[in-house]
Amino acid sequence: MLNFDVVFLSELLAAVYNRREDFNYIKPYTCLTLPSKEEHIPQFLKYTASINILLGHYKILDNANDAKYKFNIWILFQYLTNSNFRKAKKYLIELKLPVDDIDKQIKEQFNREKEKILFDNLEGTLKYYSNQTAQITGLAFKHSVSSCNDEQLSRTFWEIGQVFGEIVYIIDAIEDYGKDKKNEVFNLFLLYDLEDKSKMIEKAKVYIYERLEQIKSCINLLPISEVKQKTFASNLVLNINGKISPTKCCSSAKNCTNKGFSFKERYQFAIATAKSISLKKKNAIMRFSSFTFLTVLLLLFFNIFPHFIYAANDATPKTDCCKDCGEFNCGKCGDGHCCANCCESSCGDACGTGKCRELGDICQQAPCLGCCCGPIIVTGCASCCIGSESAGPEIIVKTIKVPAKGCCDR
């Protein structure tokens, strides 16, 4: 039910309103607990929560409509969410959001997907089928700032929402292509011949990045600090990179040849992890029994889920994972998904474009993204890897194109 458009809108509104008192009763570590009084919930979060329920309900209707059988699980979900949907719809109508217009756009979306019109150029097809999602998202974004009585702000939010909705629809089509093909449901890329599919998707990705530039221009018009503007732009590009150009740069502690861990290695990891935990026990008997039990349990677990070895053991021999890509490592830059000294080492051989820092130091957000493979756009923050303090990150956006190899799984 979670809608990425709405999450993005919530973050924008929190930055625009920028009222610390809105979060006096909301604590990050109690995300499943609502404030005891409804008036303690910020108005903009009530709005975005209601929008999320509304769009989630429409998504359920879409899935029910796409299902092969008349009676399906989505009909049950539709029934279960009806009361919340009615409550959210009533609240949004009270806020004068034209919900009827959204209903019309949803129906038009269903009609267009039934007609399956194909345009001569891909851009026309993308715009035609993403138009309704773009209109709905644009309307939701625009109305979220209606209380500000700022025409320029409303126009900016409308444009951000419209373009973002368009991007999200196309990304969903790319991600769901295989599933939609198997289930024989609508996907705009299924309108094209099989041999054209991969080319069409690559062209669609280029189109997404072009539209992304428009959103970044709009973000620069928002009444928020330059640091926040750059942070939004950086996060947006990195998140979209992760959706349409995913890379796994040594994130699973496998080396670049993608060779899995041997039984001996898994046994060693289980022993090391069990030892580190059991040593915390003060009683010798408890230490021994805990060590024995954990060794057996972790050995079984690591054999079923070997990708968890990295998360459980910082002692993973990380230098091996990047050996085929040159000595670029990322432990000091971000969450340690690669090795060490990413921004201090030269990535020239691996990236073909010089040092990591010249690519934009994608340290905080996505370590090693772009240092591995593929034509992707790299966004990052200068100086954040070297421990210096600055007024704000310098955002660098570059497109690089290098052959996929080594620790990248496309």
Secondary structure as GFF3:
##gff-version 3
##sequence-region A 1 410
A	DSSP	alpha_helix	4	17	.	.	.	ID=ss1
A	DSSP	three_ten_helix	20	23	.	.	.	ID=ss2
A	DSSP	three_ten_helix	28	30	.	.	.	ID=ss3
A	DSSP	three_ten_helix	38	40	.	.	.	ID=ss4
A	DSSP	alpha_helix	43	66	.	.	.	ID=ss5
A	DSSP	alpha_helix	73	94	.	.	.	ID=ss6
A	DSSP	alpha_helix	99	115	.	.	.	ID=ss7
A	DSSP	alpha_helix	122	144	.	.	.	ID=ss8
A	DSSP	three_ten_helix	146	148	.	.	.	ID=ss9
A	DSSP	alpha_helix	151	175	.	.	.	ID=ss10
A	DSSP	alpha_helix	177	183	.	.	.	ID=ss11
A	DSSP	three_ten_helix	188	191	.	.	.	ID=ss12
A	DSSP	alpha_helix	194	219	.	.	.	ID=ss13
A	DSSP	alpha_helix	226	244	.	.	.	ID=ss14
A	DSSP	alpha_helix	263	278	.	.	.	ID=ss15
A	DSSP	alpha_helix	284	304	.	.	.	ID=ss16
A	DSSP	alpha_helix	308	312	.	.	.	ID=ss17
A	DSSP	three_ten_helix	318	325	.	.	.	ID=ss18
A	DSSP	alpha_helix	348	351	.	.	.	ID=ss19
A	DSSP	alpha_helix	356	359	.	.	.	ID=ss20
A	DSSP	beta_strand	376	382	.	.	.	ID=ss21
A	DSSP	beta_strand	394	400	.	.	.	ID=ss22
###
